[in-house]
Each structure stands twice: as C-alpha cells, then as structure tokens.
Amino acid sequence: MEQDKIAVGLDIGTTKIVAMIGKRNEYGKMEILGIGKSKSLGVHRGVVNNITQTIQSIQQAVQEAETSSGMEISEVVVGIAGQHIRSLQHSDYITRTNSDEVIDGDDIDRLCNQVHKLVMLPGEEIIHVLPQDFKVDGQAEIKEPIGMYGGRLEANFHVVVGQVSSIRNIGRCVKSSGLELSGITLEPLASAHAVLSQEEKEAGVALIDIGGGTTDLAIFKDGIIRHTAVIPFGGNVITEDIKEGCSIIEKQAELLKIKFGSAWPGENKDNEIVSIPGLRGREPKEITLKNLSKIIHARVVEIIEQVYLEIKNYGHEEQKKKLIAGIVLTGGGSQLKHLKQLVEYITGMDTRVGYPNEHLAGDSDSETTSPMYATAVGLVLNSLRNQTKSETKYTMVAEESASTETTLEETEEEPTEAPPKERKRFFDKWAEKFKEFLDNAE
C-alpha cells in the first residue's frame, strides 16, 4: 500500500492520547486501519505540562496503532486545544493593482497573508485564518470571489489564536517521539468535520465537544465557521467533584461517574445506594445515587451555562444568526446519562449526541464510532482531504504542463488556482518554519 494514501491523526487529550490510522476507500469513505490509545499523563486542560510523560504516552499510543495495523507511522497531524486558545473576528482588505484582471487565488492568498501579520499579544501566535465572506468593490455577501472583476477585495475572517509556547511544546513532544509533524488543526474543527453533516452546518449548529480537560465549541452557520471557543472545564472536574464530595479515590470516582452517573438528579430514588470498597481493611462506603447525581448535575450545569454564554455571544438570539439545527454533543463527556435532556432544558435548543460515523466506512468497529474518538477521526479526515486536494491540483497542473509544454514551476504560478491550495500553501510555509524552529532548538 502506498504510504501517502494513508493518514495518521494524533489526538493529545487530557485523559487519553489516541493515534488513528485511516485511508480512503473506493467509495470515498474513510476506513480505519489501526487505532492506539494510551492514558495521557503529562497534559492538563489540553496543555502539556510534563514533556517526558507526554512523549511516553504518545509512543505507547503510536506503537499500539502500528501493531494493530501492521504499518509504520512516520508523520502525524496533531489536534490542538487547551485553555490558551481564543478566537476573534477581523476584517481586512487589499487594493488590486490591475482591476481589469479577474480575482484569483493569489489575491486571496495575499489577503490571508496580510491577516497573518496582525499584531498579537506577546507570546501568542495565529493558528488558523478562516475567511467567512468576501466583498468585492462594496458588493457584500460573496462566498467565492474567484473569477470576478474588482479593484478592492475585502473579507471577514475568523482568526484562531494560541500560545506560542504551548504549540511548540506539542511540536517538541511529537518530534521527540520520533515522528514528523505534518500539520496542526484546531480540535473543535476536526471534531466538527467528523460528526456534522453539511445540512447542519448550513442550517446553523453548535458543536460541543466535552473532553477530559476542556470543552470545545464550534459554531457553524450557512456552511461557514462562525465562532470557536475552548472552555477550561471538562469531564475531569466532574470526577474531581465526586472524589471530594464522596471522599473516595479518583479511580473509584471515575468508575462511579461512568457506571452510575446521571446529569438529572430527579431520576434516582432516595433508597438507591452503591457500596464502594474501603481502602486497605477499612469499612466500605455507602453512597446514594441521588447524591451522586446532584454533585454531577451542579458541575454539568456550570459547564453548559458557560457554553451557552458563548453561543449567546455569537448572537444566536438574533433571527439572522439563529442556529436551526441546535446543538450536537460529542467527546467522551457526551456519554453521560441524561446529558442531552439537561442541555435541551437549559438552552431550549434541539440536541443530539454526535457519533463520528458520518464519513466512516460501513464496516467500522462500534468502538471507533464512539463520540470519544470524534477528534481523532476528524484529524485523519482533514489530513486525507488535504492529500486529495494537493493530488488533484498536482494532476491538473501536470496535465496543463504536458499540453502547453511549460514547466511545472511556471504552471503552478498560473493565476487560475483555486483558493484551498493557496491557503494550504501558506500553512505549509508555516509548518516548514515551525519544523525549522524545532530543529534549531535541539
């Protein structure tokens, strides 16, 4: 099998690290070839705080994925989240020197590059620049300006910003694990790619990915990403509350949450009790399920209210910005019993749990279609999509060069390029600079 036809996603989470190998089958769906999972020991709220432990966890997950697939992994696409991520809206424009020529990919590339030069706070770096809609000579709401005439090209951008040190620490961990970093993707964007349908993105939808250390939010409307946010709470704070509230150890708290936990306290009767074995010869503890669900409920309500505040900040209450498709919950935390009902109750929006089977081949294992693998599936999908894009561009360019006897370098500069390639080309430059930095740091 050709190595370049497969892609590897590495989801470095707070509770687990997942390495997933996938390829596109003949029907255009994704087939999972191997998956490896390890306990994440050096990550807190999405941020690496122990390099050595993180490297060990990455190597363990990668090794497991290699064993299950019988392949060797050399490069990966990594997801980035964490409490340091923030996003902002920005508008920018360029004035074109020759308005008699049509707008092409180079113009959009120039506009994106201009946004990348925005002055950030000290220690921050732009991760993604996502164009939302364009204006050509004052004509608004243009989704695709390529091929149009105009002197002034304007656009609204969604800019995702992260801390330089956190991004570099992740790069260092990947490199020290003996892997090449082929790209970085914002985790909520990856999860959205795995669990949302195009119709939902058009109608307006909020994706809430409840992980171990953070809750990620991505809002789409009219098929375009409108808002992203990372809230520094996740499933771990619920476990922590159970541990404190019931005076038990973390392992028992996690098991209690998974087996008996519910986000709706009215569900349990007063006499439902679960017995927890005591530590080293001590008496077992008895915990009522009503108390357990009260503890969980209080923390879950806090998380949902923070997310709902972000949804309101985006402007969901305005008629034009209404999210018709409601909310999609994914991530490990979305498997909590009665969470869907609680989210509907608090927000008044339609809610479903999102499984990453939207683009997976039909024979996929039920384990890999669990919401906790949404980010990993999305990372592999994004990587495969970028490969396909660059392959088709290359084929088009090669065909053109064969028919017009021009060299490939000359042809690549043709102004009829489509924008995805241009945007990706900028990211490639960024990734190369980043690799260079890591090499120099050694």
C-alpha positions as CSV (number, residue, x, y, z in Angstrom):
1,M,0.0,0.0,0.0
2,E,1.3,3.5,-0.9
3,Q,2.3,5.3,2.3
4,D,0.9,8.7,1.0
5,K,-2.6,7.2,0.7
6,I,-2.9,6.8,4.4
7,A,-3.1,9.5,7.1
8,V,-2.5,9.5,10.8
9,G,-4.3,11.7,13.4
10,L,-2.9,12.2,16.9
11,D,-5.3,13.5,19.5
12,I,-3.3,14.6,22.5
13,G,-6.0,14.9,25.2
14,T,-6.1,15.5,28.9
15,T,-7.3,12.0,29.8
16,K,-6.2,9.9,26.7
17,I,-3.9,10.1,23.7
18,V,-5.3,8.5,20.5
19,A,-3.3,7.6,17.4
20,M,-5.5,6.7,14.5
21,I,-4.5,5.4,11.0
22,G,-7.0,5.7,8.2
23,K,-7.3,5.6,4.4
24,R,-10.0,6.5,1.9
25,N,-11.7,3.5,0.3
26,E,-13.1,3.3,-3.2
27,Y,-16.4,4.8,-2.2
28,G,-14.8,7.9,-0.8
29,K,-15.5,6.9,2.8
30,M,-12.8,6.6,5.5
31,E,-11.6,3.1,6.6
32,I,-9.8,2.9,10.0
33,L,-6.8,0.6,9.6
34,G,-5.5,0.9,13.2
35,I,-6.0,2.6,16.5
36,G,-3.9,3.0,19.6
37,K,-4.9,4.5,22.9
38,S,-2.9,5.3,26.0
39,K,-3.5,7.1,29.3
40,S,-2.4,10.8,29.0
41,L,-0.1,11.6,31.9
42,G,1.6,14.9,31.0
43,V,-1.4,17.0,29.9
44,H,-3.5,19.3,32.0
45,R,-6.6,21.1,30.5
46,G,-5.3,20.5,27.0
47,V,-1.8,22.0,27.7
48,V,1.4,19.9,28.0
49,N,2.8,20.3,31.5
50,N,5.2,17.3,31.5
51,I,7.2,16.7,28.3
52,T,8.7,13.3,29.3
53,Q,5.4,11.7,30.3
54,T,3.6,13.1,27.2
55,I,6.3,11.6,25.0
56,Q,5.9,8.2,26.6
57,S,2.1,8.3,26.2
58,I,2.4,9.3,22.6
59,Q,4.9,6.5,21.9
60,Q,2.6,4.0,23.6
61,A,-0.4,5.0,21.5
62,V,1.6,5.1,18.3
63,Q,3.1,1.6,19.0
64,E,-0.4,0.2,19.6
65,A,-1.7,1.7,16.4
66,E,1.3,0.3,14.5
67,T,0.7,-3.2,15.9
68,S,-3.0,-3.2,15.2
69,S,-2.5,-2.0,11.6
70,G,0.9,-3.7,10.8
71,M,2.2,-0.4,9.5
72,E,4.9,2.0,10.4
73,I,3.9,5.6,11.3
74,S,6.3,8.4,10.3
75,E,4.2,11.6,10.3
76,V,1.1,12.7,12.1
77,V,-1.5,15.5,12.1
78,V,-2.0,16.8,15.6
79,G,-5.0,18.4,17.2
80,I,-4.6,21.5,19.4
81,A,-7.0,22.7,22.1
82,G,-6.4,24.0,25.6
83,Q,-7.4,27.0,27.7
84,H,-5.0,29.3,25.9
85,I,-7.0,29.1,22.6
86,R,-9.1,32.2,21.8
87,S,-10.7,33.4,18.6
88,L,-11.5,36.8,17.2
89,Q,-13.3,38.4,14.2
90,H,-11.3,40.6,11.9
91,S,-12.0,42.4,8.6
92,D,-9.3,43.3,6.1
93,Y,-9.0,44.4,2.5
94,I,-6.5,44.7,-0.3
95,T,-6.5,47.1,-3.3
96,R,-5.6,45.3,-6.5
97,T,-3.2,47.0,-8.9
98,N,-5.0,45.7,-12.0
99,S,-8.8,45.7,-11.8
100,D,-9.1,44.6,-15.4
101,E,-7.9,41.1,-14.4
102,V,-10.2,38.7,-12.6
103,I,-9.6,37.9,-8.9
104,D,-7.6,34.7,-8.5
105,G,-6.2,32.5,-5.7
106,D,-3.1,34.7,-5.4
107,D,-5.3,37.7,-4.3
108,I,-7.0,35.6,-1.6
109,D,-3.5,34.3,-0.5
110,R,-2.3,37.9,-0.3
111,L,-5.3,38.9,1.8
112,C,-4.8,35.8,4.2
113,N,-1.1,36.6,4.5
114,Q,-2.0,40.2,5.5
115,V,-4.2,38.9,8.3
116,H,-1.3,36.6,9.5
117,K,0.7,39.7,10.1
118,L,-1.8,41.0,12.7
119,V,0.0,42.1,15.8
120,M,-0.9,39.7,18.6
121,L,-0.4,39.9,22.4
122,P,3.1,38.9,23.4
123,G,3.6,35.1,23.3
124,E,0.6,34.5,21.0
125,E,0.5,33.1,17.5
126,I,-2.1,32.8,14.8
127,I,-3.1,29.1,14.2
128,H,-5.9,29.5,11.6
129,V,-7.1,32.3,9.4
130,L,-10.6,31.3,8.1
131,P,-12.3,33.6,5.5
132,Q,-16.0,33.8,6.1
133,D,-17.4,36.0,3.4
134,F,-16.0,38.5,0.9
135,K,-16.8,41.9,-0.5
136,V,-15.8,43.0,-4.0
137,D,-15.9,46.8,-4.6
138,G,-18.5,47.1,-1.9
139,Q,-20.7,44.2,-3.1
140,A,-21.3,42.2,0.0
141,E,-22.0,38.5,0.9
142,I,-19.9,36.9,-1.7
143,K,-18.9,33.4,-0.8
144,E,-16.5,32.8,-3.7
145,P,-14.9,35.9,-5.3
146,I,-12.6,34.0,-7.7
147,G,-13.3,34.8,-11.3
148,M,-14.9,38.2,-10.5
149,Y,-13.7,41.6,-11.6
150,G,-12.9,44.2,-8.9
151,G,-10.4,46.7,-7.6
152,R,-10.9,46.2,-3.8
153,L,-11.2,42.8,-2.2
154,E,-12.4,42.7,1.3
155,A,-13.2,39.8,3.7
156,N,-14.3,39.0,7.2
157,F,-12.1,36.5,8.9
158,H,-12.4,34.2,11.9
159,V,-8.9,34.1,13.4
160,V,-7.9,31.4,15.9
161,V,-5.0,32.3,18.2
162,G,-2.9,30.2,20.6
163,Q,0.1,30.5,22.9
164,V,3.4,30.0,21.1
165,S,4.9,28.1,24.0
166,S,2.0,25.6,24.2
167,I,2.1,25.0,20.4
168,R,5.9,24.5,20.5
169,N,5.7,22.1,23.5
170,I,3.3,19.9,21.5
171,G,5.7,20.1,18.5
172,R,8.6,19.1,20.7
173,C,6.7,16.1,22.2
174,V,5.8,14.8,18.7
175,K,9.3,15.3,17.3
176,S,10.9,13.6,20.4
177,S,8.6,10.7,19.9
178,G,10.4,10.1,16.5
179,L,7.5,11.5,14.4
180,E,7.2,14.2,11.8
181,L,4.6,16.9,12.4
182,S,2.7,17.3,9.1
183,G,0.1,19.7,10.4
184,I,-1.8,21.3,13.3
185,T,-5.6,21.5,13.4
186,L,-7.8,23.1,16.0
187,E,-9.6,20.2,17.7
188,P,-13.2,21.6,17.6
189,L,-12.8,22.0,13.8
190,A,-11.6,18.4,13.5
191,S,-14.5,17.1,15.6
192,A,-17.0,19.1,13.6
193,H,-15.6,17.6,10.4
194,A,-16.2,14.1,11.8
195,V,-19.7,14.4,13.3
196,L,-21.6,17.2,11.5
197,S,-23.5,16.9,8.2
198,Q,-23.3,19.7,5.6
199,E,-27.1,20.3,6.1
200,E,-26.5,21.0,9.8
201,K,-23.6,23.4,9.0
202,E,-25.9,25.3,6.6
203,A,-28.9,25.5,8.9
204,G,-26.7,26.6,11.9
205,V,-25.3,24.3,14.6
206,A,-23.2,24.5,17.7
207,L,-20.9,21.5,18.3
208,I,-19.9,21.0,21.9
209,D,-17.0,18.6,22.4
210,I,-16.8,17.6,26.1
211,G,-13.3,16.2,26.7
212,G,-11.5,15.3,29.8
213,G,-9.8,18.7,30.5
214,T,-11.6,21.1,28.2
215,T,-15.0,21.7,26.5
216,D,-14.6,22.8,22.9
217,L,-17.2,24.8,21.0
218,A,-17.5,25.3,17.2
219,I,-20.5,27.2,15.7
220,F,-21.4,27.0,12.0
221,K,-24.0,28.9,10.0
222,D,-24.5,29.0,6.2
223,G,-21.8,26.3,5.9
224,I,-19.1,28.6,7.4
225,I,-17.4,28.5,10.8
226,R,-18.6,31.5,12.8
227,H,-17.2,31.1,16.3
228,T,-14.9,28.8,18.2
229,A,-14.1,28.7,21.9
230,V,-12.3,26.5,24.4
231,I,-13.8,26.4,28.0
232,P,-11.2,25.1,30.5
233,F,-13.6,22.6,32.2
234,G,-14.3,19.0,31.1
235,G,-15.1,15.5,32.5
236,N,-12.2,15.7,34.9
237,V,-13.7,18.4,37.1
238,I,-16.8,16.3,37.5
239,T,-14.7,13.3,38.6
240,E,-12.8,15.7,41.0
241,D,-16.1,16.9,42.5
242,I,-17.3,13.3,43.0
243,K,-13.9,12.4,44.7
244,E,-14.2,15.4,47.1
245,G,-17.9,15.1,47.7
246,C,-17.9,11.4,48.4
247,S,-14.4,11.2,50.0
248,I,-13.2,8.4,47.7
249,I,-10.2,8.0,45.4
250,E,-10.1,9.2,41.8
251,K,-10.2,5.8,40.2
252,Q,-13.4,5.0,42.1
253,A,-14.9,8.4,41.3
254,E,-14.3,7.9,37.6
255,L,-16.0,4.4,37.7
256,L,-18.9,5.8,39.7
257,K,-19.4,8.5,37.1
258,I,-19.3,6.1,34.1
259,K,-21.4,3.3,35.6
260,F,-24.0,5.1,37.8
261,G,-23.6,8.8,36.9
262,S,-26.5,10.8,35.7
263,A,-26.9,14.6,35.0
264,W,-30.5,14.6,36.1
265,P,-31.0,14.2,39.9
266,G,-34.8,13.6,39.8
267,E,-34.1,10.3,38.1
268,N,-32.8,8.5,41.2
269,K,-34.8,7.3,44.2
270,D,-33.6,8.1,47.7
271,N,-33.1,4.4,48.6
272,E,-30.7,3.6,45.7
273,I,-27.3,3.0,47.2
274,V,-24.0,1.9,45.8
275,S,-21.3,0.4,48.1
276,I,-17.6,1.4,47.5
277,P,-14.9,-0.9,48.9
278,G,-12.9,0.8,51.6
279,L,-9.2,1.4,51.4
280,R,-6.9,-1.3,53.0
281,G,-9.1,-3.0,55.6
282,R,-11.4,0.0,56.1
283,E,-15.2,-0.3,56.1
284,P,-16.9,0.0,52.7
285,K,-18.5,3.4,51.9
286,E,-22.2,3.7,51.0
287,I,-23.1,6.4,48.6
288,T,-26.7,7.3,47.5
289,L,-27.1,7.7,43.7
290,K,-29.3,10.8,44.3
291,N,-26.3,12.5,46.0
292,L,-24.0,11.4,43.2
293,S,-26.2,12.8,40.5
294,K,-26.7,16.1,42.5
295,I,-22.9,16.5,42.5
296,I,-22.7,15.7,38.8
297,H,-25.7,17.9,38.0
298,A,-24.2,21.0,39.7
299,R,-20.9,20.9,37.7
300,V,-22.5,19.9,34.4
301,V,-25.0,22.9,34.7
302,E,-22.0,25.2,35.2
303,I,-20.2,23.8,32.1
304,I,-23.4,24.1,29.9
305,E,-24.1,27.6,31.1
306,Q,-20.6,28.7,30.1
307,V,-21.0,27.2,26.7
308,Y,-24.5,28.7,26.3
309,L,-23.0,32.1,27.1
310,E,-20.5,31.7,24.2
311,I,-23.5,30.7,21.9
312,K,-25.3,33.9,23.0
313,N,-22.1,36.0,22.5
314,Y,-22.1,34.7,18.9
315,G,-25.6,36.1,18.5
316,H,-27.8,33.1,18.4
317,E,-30.8,35.1,19.7
318,E,-30.8,37.3,16.5
319,Q,-33.1,36.0,13.9
320,K,-30.5,36.0,11.2
321,K,-27.9,34.1,13.3
322,K,-30.3,31.5,14.7
323,L,-28.9,28.0,15.0
324,I,-31.8,26.0,13.5
325,A,-30.0,22.6,13.8
326,G,-29.5,23.3,17.5
327,I,-26.6,21.5,19.4
328,V,-24.6,18.4,18.8
329,L,-22.8,16.9,21.7
330,T,-19.6,14.8,21.2
331,G,-16.5,13.8,23.1
332,G,-16.2,11.3,26.0
333,G,-18.2,13.5,28.3
334,S,-21.2,13.4,26.0
335,Q,-21.9,9.8,27.0
336,L,-23.1,10.9,30.5
337,K,-26.6,9.7,31.1
338,H,-29.4,12.2,30.6
339,L,-27.0,14.9,29.5
340,K,-28.9,15.5,26.2
341,Q,-32.1,16.2,28.2
342,L,-30.3,18.6,30.5
343,V,-28.8,20.5,27.7
344,E,-32.2,20.9,26.0
345,Y,-33.7,22.0,29.3
346,I,-31.1,24.7,29.9
347,T,-30.7,26.1,26.4
348,G,-34.1,25.3,24.9
349,M,-32.3,24.1,21.7
350,D,-32.7,20.8,19.9
351,T,-29.8,18.5,20.9
352,R,-28.4,15.2,19.7
353,V,-25.3,13.2,20.5
354,G,-22.8,13.1,17.6
355,Y,-21.1,9.9,16.6
356,P,-18.2,10.2,14.1
357,N,-19.7,7.7,11.6
358,E,-20.8,10.5,9.1
359,H,-17.8,9.7,6.8
360,L,-16.7,6.2,8.0
361,A,-16.9,3.0,6.0
362,G,-19.9,0.9,6.9
363,D,-18.0,-2.0,8.5
364,S,-16.3,0.2,11.1
365,D,-15.9,-1.2,14.6
366,S,-18.6,0.1,17.0
367,E,-15.8,1.2,19.4
368,T,-14.2,3.6,16.8
369,T,-17.6,5.2,16.2
370,S,-17.9,6.3,19.9
371,P,-18.1,10.0,20.5
372,M,-14.8,9.9,22.4
373,Y,-12.9,9.3,19.1
374,A,-14.6,12.2,17.2
375,T,-11.4,14.4,17.3
376,A,-9.1,11.6,16.1
377,V,-11.5,10.6,13.2
378,G,-11.7,14.3,12.2
379,L,-7.9,14.8,12.2
380,V,-7.5,11.8,9.9
381,L,-10.3,13.0,7.6
382,N,-8.8,16.5,7.4
383,S,-5.4,15.0,6.5
384,L,-6.9,12.8,3.8
385,R,-8.9,15.7,2.4
386,N,-5.7,17.9,2.2
387,Q,-3.8,15.0,0.5
388,T,-6.6,14.6,-2.1
389,K,-6.7,18.4,-2.7
390,S,-3.0,18.6,-3.4
391,E,-3.1,15.5,-5.5
392,T,-5.9,16.8,-7.8
393,K,-4.1,20.2,-8.0
394,Y,-0.9,18.4,-9.0
395,T,-2.6,16.3,-11.6
396,M,-4.3,19.3,-13.1
397,V,-1.0,21.2,-13.2
398,A,0.8,18.2,-14.7
399,E,-1.8,17.8,-17.4
400,E,-1.6,21.5,-18.3
401,S,2.2,21.4,-18.4
402,A,2.0,18.4,-20.8
403,S,-0.3,20.2,-23.2
404,T,1.4,23.6,-23.2
405,E,5.0,22.4,-22.9
406,T,5.6,24.6,-19.8
407,T,7.5,23.6,-16.8
408,L,5.7,22.6,-13.6
409,E,7.1,25.6,-11.7
410,E,5.7,28.0,-14.3
411,T,2.3,26.4,-14.4
412,E,2.0,26.5,-10.6
413,E,2.1,30.3,-10.8
414,E,-0.9,30.4,-13.1
415,P,-3.5,32.8,-11.7
416,T,-6.3,30.3,-12.1
417,E,-5.5,28.4,-8.9
418,A,-8.4,27.6,-6.6
419,P,-8.2,29.1,-3.1
420,P,-7.9,26.0,-0.9
421,K,-4.5,25.3,-2.4
422,E,-3.4,28.9,-1.8
423,R,-4.5,28.7,1.8
424,K,-2.9,25.4,2.3
425,R,0.3,26.7,0.7
426,F,0.5,29.3,3.4
427,F,0.0,26.7,6.1
428,D,2.8,24.6,4.5
429,K,5.1,27.6,4.8
430,W,4.1,28.0,8.5
431,A,4.7,24.3,9.2
432,E,8.1,24.4,7.5
433,K,9.1,27.4,9.6
434,F,7.9,25.6,12.7
435,K,9.9,22.4,11.8
436,E,12.9,24.6,11.2
437,F,12.4,26.2,14.6
438,L,12.3,22.8,16.3
439,D,15.4,21.6,14.5
440,N,17.3,24.7,15.7
441,A,16.1,24.3,19.2
442,E,17.6,20.9,19.5
